[in-house]
Amino acid sequence: MTCNEFPFVSVLIPIRNEARYIERCLQAVLAQDYPADRLEILVIDGRSTDGTRDRVQRIIDEHPAPPSIRLLDNPGGIVPTGLNIGIREARGEIIVRVDGHTRIAPDYVRECVIAILQSGADNVGGRMDGHGTTFFGEVVAHVTSSPFGVGGARFHYSNREEWVDTVYMGCWRRDHFRAAGLFDEELIRDQDDEFNYRTRAMGGKILLSPRIRSEYTVRSSPGGLWRQYFQYGYWKVRVLQKHPRQMRLRQFVPPLFVLALAGSGVMAFIPGVRWMALIVPGGYLLANLLASVITASRRGWRYFPLLPLVFAILHLSYGLGFLVGLIRFARRWKDRRGRVPALEGMP
């Protein structure tokens, strides 16, 4: 690919309260081996209160263009509203999403562009390689790289190029948003899943490429991890309500597991069947310990004491969040509208 053949790329970074990570994230984007004059960076801030905006502005003031860096305001404060603001403002033929918790490889943008131009895919992305800043975070990174931990989300652990349901972050041709619409602003979480369902429903394809590399900073505390995966499960209900044909049995395993545990608790008080109360928790404990042993043998035995706990946090929080979502959105199974804004304003 010669200089004249490089398409103009807009990198969108939707953020809110990312003061700890935004400088590292932005420096990685500025260090790309993609031609600087064919690149722009749009940081869309959701009214941060922790000094994030000041850090971004300092980098803008200190960095001579190209590439240009713009700081945009996101009154909605959530990722989908930020992405939609960025898409409308972007000048690029190709749009690349980068999250504030993430440090991308120096060739990330170039590999995204090559993949989307050569594959015919509508969305391309790479693996989410977790990185922990604490010992607990290191354990989380290992658990979220395990099929037992995250199920069928192949972007967490696959090492081969393949067509998938969804990828981490994403890269699209600009015209794809004219065809598929913008991101659903109802969804605080899982808006990328919903958009990828929409893409596949119109016959689009999504490519996972191991050449597209990035490092994601995972949650560093049990509470933070619980809240994150609870929200994933909670909002997944609305995604499935909007795209019922995309339902898969594996998506119901965590909530069914939580219900089975609750049922086991009830059975423990029923004479004559108390022994049956051990079947589900005992079976899960054995599976959890086996997955923990396998993970520790590959990653290091010092992680073993926390591995079962972290596996359990992922499964229980997601499953409970899904059940709460079923209750909260019980009357919305016929409501598939969402809040996908119009495309007016796109250049």
N, C-alpha and C positions, 0 to 999 in steps of 0.2 A: 504494500500500500504506500503510494507516494504522498508527499505533503498535500498535493492538490486533491487527493482522493479522500483525505480524512474528513468525515462529516463533522459539522459543528455539534458539540455536545453540551447539554446543560446538566450539571450535577445539582440535585435538589437535596438539601439537608434539613428536614423538619425536626425542630428541637424544642424542648422546654426544660429549663433547670438542668442543664448539662455542663455546669461550670467545671466539674472534675474532669470531663473527657473531651470537651469541644476543641480545645487547642490541639490535642493529639489527633483528633479526627480531621480537623482542617489542614494541619501540616501534612498529613498523609495524602489528602486530595491535592494539595499544592505541589507535592513531590511526584506527581504522575509523569510517566514518560510520554504521554500524549502531547501533541503540539499545543503549547500554551495559548496561541492565538486562535485555536479551534475549540476553546473550552471556556465556559463560564460557570461560576459557582453561586448558587442562590441559597442562602441560609434563611430559613423561614422560622422565626422565633415566636413561640406561643405565649408571649408576655411573661418571660422568665423573671423570677424574683431572687435569684441567687448569684447575680453578677455575670450570667452567661453573655448577655448582650454586650457588656463592657469588654469582655474578653474577645468577642468576635470583632467588635469595632476596632480594638487595638490591632488585631491582625490585619484588618482592612487598611488601617492607616499606615502600618509598617510595610505592607506588601505592595510593591509596584506592579501594576498590571502589564502584560497579561499573565495569567487569566484574570478576568474581572471578578470581584467578589461583591455581592450585594446582600444587604441585610434587610429582610422583609418582615412585616408585622403580621402575625396570625392571631386575630382577635378570638377565634374559636378555641385556641389553646390545645387542640388535639391533632394527632398525626394526619387524619384524612383532610381536615380543613387546610392544614399546612401544605400538604402535597398538591391540593387543588389550586391554591394560590400560586405555588411554584410553577405548576404546569401552565397556567394562564400567562405567567410572566416570562416563561422560558422562550429563548430564541433558537434553541438547538433543534436539529433534525432528529437527534437521539436524546432521550432523557434517561438519566441514571440516578437512581435513588441511593443515598448513603445515610445511615442512621448515626446519631450523635454518639452512641455507645461503641461505634465501630471504627477500626483502623483498617483501611483497605491497602492491598499490596500495590507497589509502584506501577504495575502494569494492569491494574484493575480496569480502568476505563478502556484501555486499548483492547483488552481481552473481551470485554463486554461488546464493544463495537464489532470486532471480528466475528464473534459468535452470532450476533443478531443479523449481520449482513450475510454470512455464509450459510447459516442453518435454515433460514426461512421461518424461524420461530417468531412468535409475537411477544414473548417475554423470555429473557435469559437471566440467569443468576448462578451463583456458586454456593459452595458449602458455607455453613455458619460454623466456624471454628471458635469454640468458646475459650475464653481467657478469664481466669479468676484473679482478683487483686487481694484476696484473703485465702486462708486455707479452706474455709467453707466454700468460697467461690471456685477454687480449684476442683473440689469434689463436684460441684454443680456442673462445671465444664465437662468433666468426665461422664457424668450421668446423662447429660443432654447430648452426648455423642454415642449413646447406646440405644439400640432399637427397643430394649426393654423399658428405657426411660421415656422415649418420645414416640414410640409406635411407628407409624408409616411415614413420618415426616423425613423423607430421605435426604433433604438438604442438610440435615444434622450429621450424617455419617457416611453417605455414599461417596465412593472414590472414582466413579466412572461417569462418563457422559451418557445421559439418558433423558427421555421424555418423562416429565413428572406432572403432578397435580399443582404444585406450587414451589417457589424458590424463595430464598432469603433476599430481601430488598427488591431488586428487579431492575431491568433495563428494557426500554420500549422505544419503538419508533414513535415519533410525535403523532403521526396519523392514526395510530392505534386508539388514542383517546377520543378522536373524532368518531371512530366506529363503535367503541365499547362504552364511551362515557367516562366520567371522572370517578373518583373514589366516593364511596358511600359515607356521608358525614354523620350518619346515625351511629356508626360503629367505632367506639373508642378503641377497641381491640379487634383483631381479625379482619380489618378492612382489606388487607392484602389477599387473604383467603377468598373473600367475597369477590374481589376484582378478578382474581384468577379463575374462579368458578364462572364468572360472566364471560371471560375470555374463551374458556373452553366450550361454553354453551353455544358460542357463535362460530365454532369450528376452529378456534385458535389453538396454538401449540406452545408449550412451555418447556424450555430446555435447561437442564442442570449441567453445568460444565465445571469440572475440577480445575480448569485453568483460571477460573475467576475466583480469586482468593481474598479473604478478609478475616479479621479477628474481632470477635464480638465480646465485650466485657459483660459477663453474666452477673446476676444478682449476688451480693456478697453476704446476705443474711437470710436465715430461715423465714423471717417475716416478709421480707421483700420478695423472696421466691414464691411463697404461698400466695401473696396478693397478685403477683404476675400471672400465675397459672390459674388461679381462681377466675380472674378476668377473662383469660383465654377460653375457659370452659363456659362461662356465663354468656359471652357474646357469640360463641359458636352456635348457640341456639338460634339467634336471629339470622345468622348466615344460612343455616340449614332451612329455616322457614322461607327464606327468599329463594333458595335453590334446592327444593326437596328432591329433585332427581339426582342430586350429587351425594345424597346420603350413602354412607357405607357402614356396615356392621361394626367395624373397628372403632368408629367414632362414638359408639354407645358403650364401649367396654368400660371406660372409667366410671360413668354414672351407674352402670349396672353393678360394678364392683362395690361402690359405696352403698348402694341399696342392699346388696348381699351381706355386707358387713353389718348394716343396721338390722337386717333380718336375723343374722346370727346372734346379735345382742339380745333380741327378743326371745329367740329359742333357748337361750341360756337359762331363762326363768321358767321354762315349760318342762315339768317332770316327764320323764320317759324319752324325751328327744334332746336332752341337754348335750349329749355327746355329739349331735349333729352340728351344734354351734361352733365346733372346732374345725369343721371341714373347710369353710372359706378362708378364715384367717390363717389356719394352719397351712393350707395350700399356697396362699399368697406369701406367707413367711418363707416357705421353702423356695418358691420361685425368686423372691427378692434376694434371699441369701445366695442362691446359685448365681444370679446376675451380678451380685456384689463381688463374689469370689472371682468370677470371670473378669470383671472390670479391674479389680485390684491386681490380678495376676498380670494384666497388661499395662496398668498405669502406675502401680506401686502399692505395696501392702499397707503403707502408712495411711492410705485413704480408707481402708476397709471399715474402721469403726463408724464413719459417717455415711458411707454409701447406702446402707439400708434406709437410714433416715431420709436422705435426699430423694431416693427413689419413691418412698412413701409420700413425701410432700408433693411431688409432681402428680402422682396418681390421685391422691385424695383431694387435693385442692382443685384440680381440673374437674374431677368427677362431681364434687360438691358444687362447684361453680355452675356446671352444666345443669344439675338438678334445680338449683335456685333460678337459673335462667328459664327452665321449663315452667316453673311456677310464675315467675315474673312476666313471661311473654305467652302465657297459656292461651290468650284470646287473639293471638296475632298470627296464627298459622295460615290465614288467608291474606294477610297483609304482606305483600312482596315489594312494596314500593320503595321503602328506604328513603334516604335523602341524598340522591345523586343530583348535584346541581347542573344547570344548563352550561353549555360550552361557550357562551358569549364571552368575549374578551380575549379569546386566544388569537394571537397574531397569525 
